[in-house]
Amino acid sequence: MALYLVQHGKSLSKEIDPGKGLSEEGIAEVQRIAQVAAGYGCKVTQIRHSGKKRARQTADIFASHLNPQHGVTDIDGLNPLDDVAAFAANLPVEDNLMLVGHLPFMERLTAYLIIGVIEPAVFKFQNGGIVCLDRHPDSGKWIIKWALMPNIG
């Protein structure tokens, strides 16, 4: 089972859009990352997101390129300050699940799965990027398998 963790794309300010939907730059970056992921043959069974507008829009863009068999749905537990340990304890075991959420939650979830605590961070997320976690074939422990980010600098 691969677990794809995504921080939503860059969003508009609350003054411009009270729902903080994706900005034009955010849409373009997420589309570019989704196209590259699809080109590499990234297989996603389902995409789950926090329900916030920017996360839903990000999930929908990824879905348009990756065509998840079980579609896109919103779930509780992916908001910025939600309980990482509680979420991880109930982590769905479906194959190749993508989660689209927010910081600091996504960085904390990655650290929790990799080292068992939420800090220090083990990976620096970027808006619209993907961190792929998988189970090590020998130990069964979570590892960072690969990452695809909008910027390398």
N, C-alpha and C positions, 0 to 999 in steps of 0.2 A: 504494500500500500504506500503510495506516495502522498504526501501532504503538501499542497502548494499554498503558501502563505503570501498574501498580497495586501499591501497598504493601498488604500484607495488612491486614485489619481489626484493631481493638484486641483484644488477647488477654488471657487469664487469666494470673496469675502462675504461676511454676513450682511454688510451694508448693500452690496450689489444683489445678492441672492440670499434671503433669510434661510433657505433650505441648504445653502452651501453646496450647490451642484458643481459639477466639474467645469473648470475653465476650458477655453479653447486649447490652451497648451496641455492641460491635463488630458483632455480627450485625445489629442494627437499622440501624446506619449503612451497612453494606455493602448491605443490602436497599434502603435509601432511594436510595443512589447508583445501584444497578443498575436500579431502577425508573425513575429520571429518565433514565438513559442509554437505556434501552429506549424511553421516551416520546419521546426526541429521534431515535429511529430509528438508534441506534448499531448498526452491523453488524460482528460479530466472526465470523471464520471458524473460529478455534480458540483455546482458552485453554490456556496452558502455565503450570505453577507449579513451585515448588521441591521439592515433596514433603513439606515440613513441614506439620504438621496445620493451623496457622492459615492458611497459604497455600492448602492444598487446600480448606478450608472456604470461604474467600473466593472462590476460583475456582468452586466449585460454586454459590454464591449467584449470582454473575454469570451463570453458564451457565443457571441456571433462568429468568433474565429475558431473556437475549440469544440463547439457543438457537444456539450455534455449530455450524455444519454439521459440523465435524470434531471436535466434542466437547472434552473436557478431558483433559489428560495431564500427568504430571510429567516434568521434564527436569533434567539436571545443569546447573550453572553459575549458578543464581540465588540462591545463598546469600549471606549478608551480606558476606563478605569474598572472594568469588570474583573471578577475574580478569576485569575488565570488557572489556579490549582483546581477550582471547581469545574471550569470548562475542560481542562485536560483530563480530569477524572471521568468525564462523560464524553470524551472525544469519540465521535463516530468512527466506525471501523470500515466504512465503505472504501472501496478501492479508489485511489486517485481523486481525493477530495480537495477542492480549492476553497479556501476561506478568505473573504475580503473584509478587512476591518480597518482599525485605526491604531495610531500610536497613543500611548505607550504599550497598549495591549499586545500588538503583534510582536514587538521586540521582546516583551516579557514572556509571551508564550513560547517563542523560540528558545530563549534561555532556559525556561522551565523544562522543556522537553529534552534539551541537550545536556544541561548540567544539574537540573533538579531544583534550581532556585531562580527567582525572577530577575535578579541582578547579580553580577554585572551583565550588561548586554553582550551577546556573542555574535551579533550581526547588526549592522547599521542599515535599516530599511530606507528605501527611497519611494516616493509617491509613484504608484503604478508598477513597481518592480515585483518580481516573483522570487521567493526563496523556497526551494524544493527540499523538503525533509523526507527521509526514508529510513527504514530500519536497516541497521547493519546486518548483513547476512549471517555473521558468526555470533555476534553478541545480542542481537535483537534490540539494541539501544538506538535511539534516534540519532541521526547524523545529518549534517547539511550536505546534500548531494550536489546541488548546483544553485546558482542564482543568476538572474537576468534582470539588470537594472537599466533605467533610461540613461544614466550618466556614469562614466567610469572615473571621473575626477573627484 
